[in-house]
Amino acid sequence: MSAASSTEQTGRRVEEILDRLAESGDPAAAAAAEELVRSLMDFYGAGLARILQLLSGAPGEAAARLLGDDLVASLLVLHDLHPEDRDTRIARALDGVREHTLEVVGFDDESGTLTLRSREAGGCGCGSGTGAREAAEAALACFAPEVRAVDVQTAPAGPTLLQISTAPTGAR
């Protein structure tokens, strides 16, 4: 299981537990649980911020290794501590999608939609937009949560190769 899917599962599990508490009919318990989650998030966020502060003077290799780790990167993004901007994080995430060649066309800040152009790695232009979208969504989940939707456009096919041969002499 990848760190991204583990992180997503943990987030869903926390939401399920909070929902169950809210539906239990005990508003005080639900409020206490939400306060507990917020307090823990603040505590861990402060710890992560301190780690980044301590690493700021360290050689770039240590920071690069931390940013390259899916779990650490997702925690930094969750706490709004990731030092890279959105476009850099998107590029990093898409670099990990090897089975598709994906090019960023644009990002709509209002809707959170990232538009990509896809070509299969072989370059034929006939790739599956659905497979590329799912691969991009999975890769972006922990690196760029501000991307709420992915729209994949298939790159136009290149010129068709036309085979021209001479007809047999009797066929004219």
C-alpha positions as CSV (number, residue, x, y, z in Angstrom):
1,M,0.0,0.0,0.0
2,S,1.4,3.4,-0.9
3,A,1.8,6.2,1.6
4,A,-0.8,8.3,-0.4
5,S,-3.5,5.6,-0.2
6,S,-2.7,5.0,3.5
7,T,-3.0,8.7,4.2
8,E,-6.3,8.9,2.3
9,Q,-7.6,5.8,4.2
10,T,-6.6,7.4,7.5
11,G,-8.4,10.6,6.6
12,R,-11.5,8.8,5.6
13,R,-11.4,6.7,8.8
14,V,-11.2,9.9,10.9
15,E,-14.1,11.4,9.0
16,E,-16.2,8.2,9.5
17,I,-15.6,8.2,13.2
18,L,-16.5,11.9,13.6
19,D,-19.6,11.3,11.5
20,R,-20.6,8.3,13.8
21,L,-20.1,10.5,16.8
22,A,-22.2,13.3,15.3
23,E,-25.0,10.8,14.5
24,S,-24.9,9.2,18.0
25,G,-27.1,11.9,19.4
26,D,-24.5,13.2,21.9
27,P,-23.5,16.6,20.6
28,A,-21.0,17.1,23.5
29,A,-19.1,13.9,22.6
30,A,-19.1,14.9,18.9
31,A,-17.8,18.4,19.7
32,A,-15.1,17.0,22.1
33,A,-14.0,14.6,19.3
34,E,-13.7,17.4,16.8
35,E,-11.8,19.5,19.3
36,L,-9.4,16.6,20.0
37,V,-8.7,16.1,16.2
38,R,-8.1,19.8,15.8
39,S,-5.8,19.9,18.8
40,L,-3.8,16.9,17.5
41,M,-3.5,18.4,14.1
42,D,-2.2,21.7,15.6
43,F,0.3,19.7,17.7
44,Y,1.6,17.7,14.9
45,G,1.6,20.7,12.6
46,A,3.7,22.6,15.1
47,G,6.1,19.7,15.2
48,L,6.5,19.5,11.5
49,A,7.0,23.3,11.3
50,R,9.8,22.9,13.8
51,I,11.4,20.1,11.9
52,L,11.4,22.2,8.7
53,Q,12.9,25.1,10.7
54,L,15.7,22.9,12.0
55,L,16.4,21.5,8.5
56,S,16.5,24.9,6.9
57,G,20.2,25.3,7.5
58,A,20.9,21.6,6.6
59,P,22.3,20.5,3.3
60,G,19.7,20.3,0.5
61,E,19.9,16.5,0.3
62,A,18.1,15.9,3.6
63,A,15.3,18.4,2.6
64,A,15.0,16.8,-0.9
65,R,14.6,13.4,0.7
66,L,11.9,14.6,3.0
67,L,10.0,16.3,0.1
68,G,10.4,13.3,-2.1
69,D,8.7,11.0,0.5
70,D,5.0,10.7,-0.2
71,L,3.9,10.5,3.4
72,V,6.1,13.4,4.6
73,A,5.1,15.5,1.6
74,S,1.4,14.8,2.2
75,L,1.7,15.8,5.9
76,L,3.5,19.0,5.0
77,V,0.7,19.8,2.5
78,L,-2.0,19.0,5.0
79,H,-0.5,21.5,7.4
80,D,0.2,24.0,4.7
81,L,3.9,23.8,5.4
82,H,5.2,22.4,2.1
83,P,7.9,24.8,0.9
84,E,7.2,24.2,-2.8
85,D,4.5,26.1,-4.7
86,R,1.4,24.4,-6.2
87,D,2.8,24.2,-9.7
88,T,6.1,22.6,-8.5
89,R,4.1,20.1,-6.4
90,I,1.9,19.3,-9.4
91,A,4.9,18.7,-11.6
92,R,6.5,16.5,-9.0
93,A,3.4,14.4,-8.7
94,L,3.0,14.0,-12.4
95,D,6.6,13.0,-12.8
96,G,5.7,9.9,-10.9
97,V,3.0,8.9,-13.5
98,R,5.3,7.0,-15.8
99,E,2.7,5.1,-17.9
100,H,1.3,8.4,-19.3
101,T,3.0,11.5,-20.8
102,L,1.0,14.3,-19.1
103,E,1.4,18.0,-19.8
104,V,-0.2,20.7,-17.7
105,V,-2.5,22.9,-19.8
106,G,-3.9,25.0,-17.0
107,F,-5.4,25.2,-13.6
108,D,-8.7,26.9,-12.7
109,D,-8.3,28.4,-9.2
110,E,-12.1,28.8,-8.7
111,S,-13.1,25.2,-9.4
112,G,-9.8,23.5,-8.5
113,T,-9.8,21.8,-11.9
114,L,-6.4,20.9,-13.4
115,T,-6.5,20.4,-17.2
116,L,-3.9,18.0,-18.6
117,R,-3.0,16.9,-22.1
118,S,-2.2,13.2,-22.3
119,R,-0.3,11.0,-24.8
120,E,0.7,7.5,-24.2
121,A,4.4,7.1,-23.4
122,G,4.9,5.6,-26.8
123,G,3.8,8.9,-28.3
124,C,1.0,7.6,-30.6
125,G,-1.6,10.1,-29.2
126,C,-4.2,7.4,-28.8
127,G,-4.0,7.0,-25.0
128,S,-6.9,6.4,-22.7
129,G,-8.0,9.7,-21.1
130,T,-9.7,7.8,-18.3
131,G,-6.6,5.8,-17.3
132,A,-4.5,9.0,-17.4
133,R,-7.0,10.9,-15.3
134,E,-7.1,8.2,-12.6
135,A,-3.3,7.9,-12.5
136,A,-3.0,11.7,-12.2
137,E,-5.7,11.9,-9.5
138,A,-3.9,9.2,-7.5
139,A,-0.5,11.0,-7.9
140,L,-1.9,14.4,-7.0
141,A,-3.9,13.3,-3.9
142,C,-1.1,13.9,-1.4
143,F,1.0,16.5,-3.3
144,A,-1.7,18.9,-4.4
145,P,-5.0,18.7,-2.5
146,E,-6.1,22.0,-4.0
147,V,-6.6,20.0,-7.2
148,R,-10.2,18.9,-6.8
149,A,-10.8,17.6,-10.3
150,V,-8.7,16.5,-13.2
151,D,-9.7,17.0,-16.9
152,V,-7.6,15.1,-19.4
153,Q,-7.6,16.1,-23.0
154,T,-6.1,13.6,-25.5
155,A,-3.4,15.1,-27.5
156,P,-4.2,15.3,-31.2
157,A,-2.7,12.5,-33.2
158,G,0.2,13.4,-35.4
159,P,0.1,13.2,-39.1
160,T,-1.0,9.8,-40.5
161,L,1.7,7.8,-42.2
162,L,0.4,7.1,-45.7
163,Q,2.0,4.1,-47.5
164,I,2.4,4.8,-51.2
165,S,3.5,2.0,-53.4
166,T,3.4,1.4,-57.1
167,A,0.5,-0.6,-58.4
168,P,1.2,-3.8,-60.3
169,T,1.5,-3.0,-64.1
170,G,-1.6,-5.0,-65.0
171,A,-3.7,-3.1,-62.5
172,R,-3.7,0.2,-64.4
